[in-house]
Amino acid sequence: MAIKSFFAGSADQSIANGATDHGIDMGGLSNGQYTRLGADYSTTLDSGLELAGVMTIHSRDCMGDRTANCGVTNYNNVVISGGFGSIGIGEQFGVGATMLSRLTASAPTAEPDGAIIGHFYTADESANYGAGNETAYASNVMKLTYFSNSYSGFSVGVGYTPNTVGEQDDAQATTITNGVAASFSDMLSVMGKYSTEFDGVGIDLTYGMLSGNSGQVAAVNYNDLDETVYSVAVSYGGLTVDYRKNEAGNSGTAKNGNAGNNEGSSYCGTYRFDKVGLGACNVDTSMTDTNNLDNNSKTRTYSADYSLGGGITVGAVYFTVEQSANNTIMTDLDGIMTMMSIGF
């Protein structure tokens, strides 16, 4: 399998880093976040167990400078399945990426989760605005996962990540960004899901909890990870709508401090008919910083795509982004981006 995407976009940014007179006018072409060439394999063992996996043969890093591999782009894992469910080990997404409904990544052009629209504007980095997804979402560092089979619509997923920085033999030093720890060790994810359908209406309900160790950095103790996530999705024909929420509270913030209330929520809708796809998403985040001041952000996307056949898809997305720190607008913009994706 191979995937390649090209993007063109432009944004009208009225406020950047809290200033209106900023001289920023970003727009142009992008060859995407990554290029990946991989292979799937599967076989049935003599014992009757199913063995399958994914191997990345080659990948180009985020922007072509080869200073990093983007982490999320490489998959090297093996999964063993049977009557007990499935067990996977290796570089793979966590259980939340599989079990939670996430139309923010499934809408046409895969925005806003695709993060390509971020190439065409400058976000404020002076404050923490909270997370739009659960901790370590879309991270493919080494982990162990288990998924049960579905019983009357009920299923369970469990994931264990030794360290969210990377593989166990990599450097694991935790960094602090805007007063919040950037990684956790011994992270455990446990999620349950119920799926049903009646009269052509499909319903998916997912609830999960995440925990992990934060530790001490520069003589400061940080709160361990304690996060709750849940999602609801309803589908009928080609229409799907969902709502997702992640609540991390004061996870990763300094103990006995004022920071916390780290939350994110999204509600989206997509509609697909024949070769056309339409979508709209809204993502809200919030965070109380160390000075007990409230920060929040809002991202909206309206997108469409069309399949030309042969693995080629073209699409466009209109987006708006606003970041507000202590009632001061730090980022305000709207823009448009087009996409051509090639996969085979």
TAFEN-V167524 format. One line per field, one symbol per residue. ss: DSSP state (2 for helix, 1 for strand, 0 for the rest). phi: phi as a letter, one per 20 degrees, with the letter a starting at -180 (. if undefined). Layout:
# TAFEN-V167524
ss: ???
phi: ???
This chain:
# TAFEN-V167524
ss: 01111111111111110010000000111100001111111111000001111111111100000000000000011111110011111110002222200022220222000002222200000000000000000000011111100010011111111110000000000001100110001111111111111100111111111111100110011100111111111111001111111111100011000001111111111111100111111111111100000111111111111111100111111111111110011111111111111110
phi: .bcbccccabceefcclndeedmebeaqdceneacccccdbbadfgfnfedbacceebbefgcnelebdmmfedcbbccdcafeobccbpebfefffeeffbffddfgmldeffmffffdbdefdecedndecfgmfmedfgbdcccffeclnebcccccdgbffrffeefcfedddlncfebcdlfcdccccccbbblneecccccbcccaedncclmdedfffbcdcbbccccbmeeccbcccccdldgneffmdefqlfcbbbccbcbcblddccbbbccdcbaeefemdedbcbcccccbbbeenmndcdbbbdccccccdlmdfebbabbccdbcdccb
